[in-house]
Amino acid sequence: MKTFLFSIDLEEFYAERAEFRRTPLAELVERYLALLRRRQMKATFFVVGEIAEKFPSVIRDIAAEGHELACHTFAHVPLDQQNAASLRDDLRRNLDALSPFATAPIKGFRAPILSLGEKQQWAYEVLASLGFTYSSSVLPARNPLHGWPGFGATPRRIGGVLEIPVTLSRVFTLEVPIGAGTYFRCLPFGAIRRRFATLAAQDTAVVGYFHPYDLDSAQEHVMSRGVGGSRVLNALLYFNRAGTLGRLESILDAGFRIVPYRDYLPTLAHA
């Protein structure tokens, strides 16, 4: 099967200026849900706890349609700004915020901004102690923000937690996540389709991630808190948002099937 581990990091656009024009989050999420509903597919939503408290009806709709709920921390603080104690407290709040909506135990985690690197391996012990069985938090390459170059492309267990890294592909001299948000919108689409096809031929799932704002072409342009002040990276966060759903539809038309992590994990029983 051509597998796309498409998932949504359910968070706001974290900007340096608090007040700015954007599309309501509920409307953006509904666009993703409509795509999944039409295609009769389920996905994993990595939810920030603050979002669950602020938009309970959105989380209720996601769960009611059979999608998987997973944790993205409570306050979206990267792991390099946390320690074991603060992460444990944060994740307990995250779980408390999601548990009223969950129809099954919450087992998945994604670190904000893929900030689980080699120096943050302490996080796996915290995750295991709270009952998490998998994480998809590693970008296995050098990156301007976060990355773990030595991790490799293959899922592996660390401290009892199965880490499923984001899928990378070489573009010029860089290894970038081709099935993820900004990169999926900005890179030449022909190159993305060819790489998806190559991975499918190797029976390898494409692991990616998207955000509500990846659809928000109406949002006012402001500086993101997550790009280290880079105007180039910030500009890319806005590029081709109007084309996101069309590109996703094209990938699905090519025979790829979106599956939630919970359904993919049994195929990794050997890991």
HELIX and SHEET records of a PDB file:
HELIX    1   1 LEU A   25  ARG A   39  1                                  15    
HELIX    2   2 GLY A   49  LYS A   54  1                                   6    
HELIX    3   3 PRO A   56  ALA A   64  1                                   9    
HELIX    4   4 LEU A   79  GLN A   81  5                                   3    
HELIX    5   5 ALA A   84  LEU A   98  1                                  15    
HELIX    6   6 PRO A  112  LEU A  114  5                                   3    
HELIX    7   7 GLU A  118  GLN A  120  5                                   3    
HELIX    8   8 TRP A  122  SER A  129  1                                   8    
HELIX    9   9 GLY A  181  CYS A  186  1                                   6    
HELIX   10  10 PHE A  189  ALA A  201  1                                  13    
HELIX   11  11 PRO A  212  LEU A  215  5                                   4    
HELIX   12  12 ARG A  225  VAL A  227  5                                   3    
HELIX   13  13 ARG A  231  TYR A  238  1                                   8    
HELIX   14  14 ARG A  241  GLY A  243  5                                   3    
HELIX   15  15 THR A  244  ASP A  253  1                                  10    
HELIX   16  16 TYR A  261  TYR A  264  1                                   4    
HELIX   17  17 LEU A  265  LEU A  268  5                                   4    
SHEET    1   A 3 VAL A 206  VAL A 207  0                                        
SHEET    2   A 3 THR A   3  LEU A   5  1                                        
SHEET    3   A 3 ARG A 257  ILE A 258  1                                        
SHEET    1   B 3 SER A   7  LEU A  10  0                                        
SHEET    2   B 3 THR A  44  VAL A  47  1                                        
SHEET    3   B 3 GLU A  68  CYS A  71  1                                        
SHEET    1   C 4 GLY A 108  PHE A 109  0                                        
SHEET    2   C 4 TYR A 134  SER A 135  1                                        
SHEET    3   C 4 VAL A 161  GLU A 163  1                                        
SHEET    4   C 4 ARG A 156  ILE A 158 -1                                        
SHEET    1   D 2 SER A 169  VAL A 171  0                                        
SHEET    2   D 2 LEU A 174  VAL A 176 -1                                        
END                                                                             
